[in-house]
Amino acid sequence: MKFQSLVIALFAVGTIGLRAAEGTAPAPDSKADQPVFVGGIGAPTGMGRPDIIGKWKSWMLKESIDITTAQMWQVEVIYTNEWVDIQALGRPPLRDRAEVNRIHRRAFEQVRVILTPEQRAKFNLLPQHLGGGLTTRSPWDRVDQLDKLVHLSAAQKEQALSVYIAATEELEETGAGTPSAQLFTINRTMRRMIRSILTPGQQAIWQVAPQTKGGGSMVPPAKIQLARLNRIVHLTDDQKPAALKIIQDAYAVLVRIPEDDMPTMGAGTRAAMRTQIRAILTPEQQTLLDASQRPHGD
């Protein structure tokens, strides 16, 4: 009986996919065609199945950006195929993250092609879990995060939202092979514009807060820097507290330097930190550290 049910289910899924691809599938106008929601949280049953994910995302786009019935069937096929390919990579812990991202990006580009310019603009700002192509944080989420950090005025919220939307749209238009320098420039411009709309008091808070909390600091937290150093030179238990203190002292200075002034104003602090770090390392560790900082190709 289980085998018979499986065959029937596979035949139904295959028929739907084929008919959708051929453009002959019936229009999903009835309640029976809509995804089944459970638990009151908006998640459909069978969410691990590619065909259910495809149907779910097509309905999300219908609700969010008002795609047509014909577009819904195209979107369903695209997202179903996306998750067939992703699941073919194995269980989540075994999947190649770069390959997963490539599959996601391919699906997003396929969906963008079938949208109108007006729909595409909305799609670019819609989070992935709602069927959209947004691969970064939502502009509205960023404004909320920044507001919690520095308490924005109503006018500042509108300005910040405009900045984040513009940056998000620019980032979403970049391809997978975009040089990292170009991405950095887009983000740096965004940070400059956000800083410009803040008061001096807000800037002081924003300057030292990490970007994960809505801030503008470009200096990695001390513990992250220590972890990187440990991966390179394999610090002993006795060396770790001393290295952390050196890094923390430098961090306290660097985090207060504006991003545009960092190359000049931060150079001395960074050089002093490296000198102090080298002093607590063994000759073998110093060699490893020097090799990690040597330009590629030397």
C-alpha positions as CSV (number, residue, x, y, z in Angstrom):
1,M,0.0,0.0,0.0
2,K,2.8,2.4,0.9
3,F,4.5,1.7,-2.5
4,Q,1.2,2.2,-4.4
5,S,0.7,5.6,-2.6
6,L,4.2,6.7,-3.4
7,V,3.8,5.8,-7.1
8,I,0.5,7.8,-7.2
9,A,2.1,10.8,-5.5
10,L,5.1,10.8,-7.8
11,F,2.9,10.5,-10.8
12,A,0.8,13.5,-9.6
13,V,3.9,15.6,-9.0
14,G,5.4,14.7,-12.3
15,T,2.2,15.5,-14.2
16,I,1.8,18.8,-12.5
17,G,5.4,19.8,-13.2
18,L,5.2,18.7,-16.9
19,R,1.9,20.5,-17.5
20,A,3.2,23.6,-15.8
21,A,6.3,23.5,-17.9
22,E,4.2,23.2,-21.0
23,G,1.9,26.0,-19.9
24,T,-1.1,23.7,-19.9
25,A,-1.6,23.3,-16.2
26,P,-5.1,24.4,-14.8
27,A,-5.2,27.8,-13.2
28,P,-4.8,27.6,-9.4
29,D,-8.0,29.5,-8.7
30,S,-9.7,27.2,-6.3
31,K,-9.1,26.8,-2.6
32,A,-8.0,23.2,-3.2
33,D,-5.0,24.4,-5.2
34,Q,-3.7,26.6,-2.5
35,P,-1.0,25.4,-0.1
36,V,-2.3,24.0,3.2
37,F,-1.2,26.1,6.2
38,V,-0.7,24.6,9.7
39,G,-0.1,26.0,13.1
40,G,-1.1,29.5,12.2
41,I,2.5,30.5,11.3
42,G,2.1,30.5,7.5
43,A,4.2,27.4,6.8
44,P,2.7,24.8,4.5
45,T,2.6,21.1,5.2
46,G,5.2,19.0,3.5
47,M,7.7,21.9,3.3
48,G,10.6,19.6,2.7
49,R,9.3,18.6,-0.7
50,P,10.5,20.6,-3.7
51,D,7.0,20.7,-5.3
52,I,5.4,22.0,-2.1
53,I,8.2,24.7,-1.8
54,G,7.6,25.7,-5.4
55,K,3.9,26.0,-4.8
56,W,4.4,27.9,-1.6
57,K,6.7,30.5,-3.1
58,S,4.5,31.0,-6.1
59,W,1.6,31.9,-3.8
60,M,3.8,34.1,-1.7
61,L,4.8,36.1,-4.8
62,K,1.1,36.2,-5.8
63,E,0.3,37.8,-2.4
64,S,3.4,40.1,-2.3
65,I,3.9,41.4,-5.8
66,D,0.7,40.3,-7.6
67,I,2.1,38.0,-10.2
68,T,-0.4,36.6,-12.8
69,T,-1.7,33.0,-13.0
70,A,0.7,32.3,-15.9
71,Q,3.6,33.7,-13.9
72,M,2.6,31.6,-10.9
73,W,3.1,28.4,-12.8
74,Q,6.4,29.5,-14.2
75,V,7.6,30.5,-10.7
76,E,6.4,27.2,-9.2
77,V,8.5,25.2,-11.8
78,I,11.6,27.4,-11.2
79,Y,11.5,27.0,-7.4
80,T,10.6,23.3,-7.6
81,N,13.6,22.7,-9.8
82,E,15.8,24.8,-7.6
83,W,15.1,22.6,-4.6
84,V,15.4,19.4,-6.5
85,D,18.9,20.5,-7.4
86,I,19.7,21.6,-3.8
87,Q,18.5,18.3,-2.3
88,A,20.5,16.4,-4.8
89,L,23.6,17.8,-3.1
90,G,22.9,15.7,0.0
91,R,21.8,16.5,3.5
92,P,22.3,20.1,4.7
93,P,25.6,19.5,6.6
94,L,27.1,17.9,3.5
95,R,26.1,20.5,0.9
96,D,28.6,22.7,-0.8
97,R,27.6,26.2,0.3
98,A,29.0,27.8,-2.8
99,E,27.0,25.5,-5.0
100,V,23.8,26.1,-3.0
101,N,24.3,29.8,-3.5
102,R,24.8,29.3,-7.2
103,I,21.6,27.4,-7.5
104,H,19.7,30.1,-5.5
105,R,21.1,32.8,-7.7
106,R,20.2,31.0,-10.9
107,A,16.6,30.6,-9.7
108,F,16.4,34.3,-8.7
109,E,17.6,35.3,-12.2
110,Q,15.1,33.0,-13.9
111,V,12.2,34.5,-11.8
112,R,13.4,38.1,-12.5
113,V,13.2,37.4,-16.3
114,I,9.5,36.6,-16.2
115,L,8.6,39.6,-14.1
116,T,7.6,43.1,-15.2
117,P,9.8,46.0,-14.3
118,E,7.4,47.0,-11.5
119,Q,7.2,43.5,-10.1
120,R,11.0,43.1,-10.4
121,A,11.6,46.2,-8.2
122,K,9.4,44.7,-5.5
123,F,10.9,41.2,-5.9
124,N,14.4,42.5,-5.4
125,L,13.4,43.8,-1.9
126,L,11.4,40.8,-0.9
127,P,13.1,38.3,1.5
128,Q,13.9,34.8,0.2
129,H,11.6,33.0,2.7
130,L,8.7,34.9,1.1
131,G,9.7,33.9,-2.4
132,G,11.8,37.0,-3.2
133,G,15.3,37.5,-4.4
134,L,16.7,39.6,-1.5
135,T,19.9,38.0,-0.4
136,T,20.8,40.7,2.2
137,R,19.0,42.1,5.2
138,S,15.7,43.9,4.4
139,P,16.1,47.7,4.3
140,W,13.2,47.9,6.7
141,D,14.9,45.5,9.1
142,R,18.1,47.6,8.9
143,V,16.2,50.8,9.7
144,D,14.6,49.1,12.8
145,Q,18.0,47.9,13.9
146,L,19.6,51.3,13.5
147,D,16.6,52.9,15.3
148,K,17.1,50.6,18.3
149,L,20.8,51.5,18.3
150,V,20.6,55.3,18.1
151,H,16.9,56.2,18.3
152,L,16.2,57.8,15.0
153,S,13.7,60.6,14.4
154,A,10.8,60.1,11.9
155,A,12.7,62.1,9.3
156,Q,15.9,60.2,9.9
157,K,14.0,56.9,9.4
158,E,12.8,58.0,6.0
159,Q,16.3,59.1,5.0
160,A,17.9,55.9,6.3
161,L,15.2,53.7,4.5
162,S,16.0,55.5,1.2
163,V,19.7,54.9,1.7
164,Y,19.3,51.2,2.5
165,I,16.8,50.6,-0.4
166,A,19.2,52.2,-2.9
167,A,22.2,50.2,-1.6
168,T,20.1,46.9,-1.5
169,E,18.9,47.4,-5.1
170,E,22.5,48.1,-6.3
171,L,23.8,45.0,-4.5
172,E,21.0,42.8,-5.8
173,E,21.8,43.8,-9.3
174,T,25.4,42.6,-9.0
175,G,26.2,39.2,-10.4
176,A,27.9,36.2,-8.7
177,G,31.3,37.2,-10.2
178,T,31.2,40.8,-9.1
179,P,34.7,41.9,-7.7
180,S,34.8,42.2,-3.9
181,A,36.2,45.7,-4.4
182,Q,33.0,46.8,-6.1
183,L,30.8,45.3,-3.4
184,F,33.0,47.1,-0.7
185,T,32.5,50.4,-2.5
186,I,28.7,50.0,-2.5
187,N,28.7,49.2,1.2
188,R,31.1,52.0,2.0
189,T,29.0,54.6,0.2
190,M,26.0,53.3,2.1
191,R,27.8,53.7,5.5
192,R,28.9,57.2,4.6
193,M,25.4,58.3,3.8
194,I,24.0,56.7,6.9
195,R,26.6,58.5,9.0
196,S,25.8,61.8,7.3
197,I,22.1,61.7,8.5
198,L,23.1,61.1,12.2
199,T,23.7,63.7,14.9
200,P,27.2,63.9,16.5
201,G,25.8,62.0,19.5
202,Q,24.3,59.3,17.3
203,Q,27.5,59.0,15.3
204,A,29.5,58.3,18.4
205,I,27.3,55.3,19.2
206,W,27.0,54.1,15.6
207,Q,30.8,54.4,15.1
208,V,31.7,51.9,17.8
209,A,28.8,49.4,17.3
210,P,29.4,46.3,15.1
211,Q,27.6,46.1,11.8
212,T,25.7,43.0,13.0
213,K,23.9,45.3,15.5
214,G,23.3,48.1,13.0
215,G,26.5,50.0,13.6
216,G,29.2,51.2,11.3
217,S,32.4,49.7,12.8
218,M,34.8,48.2,10.3
219,V,37.0,46.8,13.1
220,P,36.5,43.1,13.8
221,P,35.7,42.5,17.5
222,A,38.7,41.5,19.6
223,K,37.7,37.9,20.2
224,I,37.3,37.4,16.4
225,Q,40.8,38.8,15.8
226,L,42.1,36.5,18.5
227,A,40.5,33.5,16.9
228,R,42.0,34.4,13.5
229,L,45.5,34.8,15.1
230,N,45.1,31.5,16.9
231,R,44.2,29.7,13.6
232,I,47.4,31.0,12.1
233,V,50.0,30.6,14.9
234,H,48.3,28.1,17.3
235,L,48.6,30.1,20.5
236,T,49.3,28.4,23.8
237,D,47.0,28.8,26.7
238,D,49.5,31.2,28.3
239,Q,49.8,33.3,25.2
240,K,46.0,33.8,24.6
241,P,45.3,36.2,27.5
242,A,48.3,38.4,26.6
243,A,47.3,38.4,22.9
244,L,43.7,39.3,23.8
245,K,44.8,42.2,26.0
246,I,47.0,43.6,23.2
247,I,44.2,43.3,20.6
248,Q,41.6,44.8,23.0
249,D,43.8,47.9,23.6
250,A,44.3,48.4,19.9
251,Y,40.6,47.8,19.3
252,A,39.6,50.6,21.8
253,V,41.6,53.1,19.7
254,L,40.8,51.8,16.2
255,V,37.0,51.5,16.7
256,R,36.8,55.3,17.2
257,I,38.6,56.3,14.0
258,P,36.2,57.2,11.1
259,E,36.4,54.7,8.3
260,D,37.7,57.3,5.8
261,D,40.6,58.2,8.1
262,M,41.5,54.6,9.0
263,P,44.3,54.2,6.4
264,T,46.3,57.1,7.9
265,M,45.1,57.5,11.5
266,G,45.0,53.7,12.2
267,A,48.3,52.8,10.7
268,G,50.4,53.5,13.8
269,T,48.1,51.6,16.1
270,R,48.0,48.6,13.9
271,A,51.8,48.5,13.5
272,A,52.2,48.8,17.3
273,M,49.7,45.9,17.8
274,R,51.6,43.7,15.4
275,T,54.9,44.5,17.1
276,Q,53.5,43.6,20.5
277,I,51.9,40.4,19.2
278,R,55.2,39.3,17.7
279,A,57.0,39.9,21.0
280,I,54.9,37.2,22.7
281,L,55.3,34.6,19.9
282,T,58.0,31.9,19.5
283,P,60.3,32.2,16.4
284,E,58.3,29.4,14.7
285,Q,55.0,31.3,15.3
286,Q,56.5,34.5,14.1
287,T,57.4,32.8,10.8
288,L,53.8,31.6,10.4
289,L,52.5,35.1,11.2
290,D,54.8,36.7,8.6
291,A,53.8,34.2,6.0
292,S,50.1,34.9,6.5
293,Q,50.7,38.7,6.0
294,R,52.9,38.3,3.0
295,P,51.2,39.4,-0.3
296,H,50.1,36.5,-2.5
297,G,52.6,35.7,-5.2
298,D,55.8,36.7,-3.3
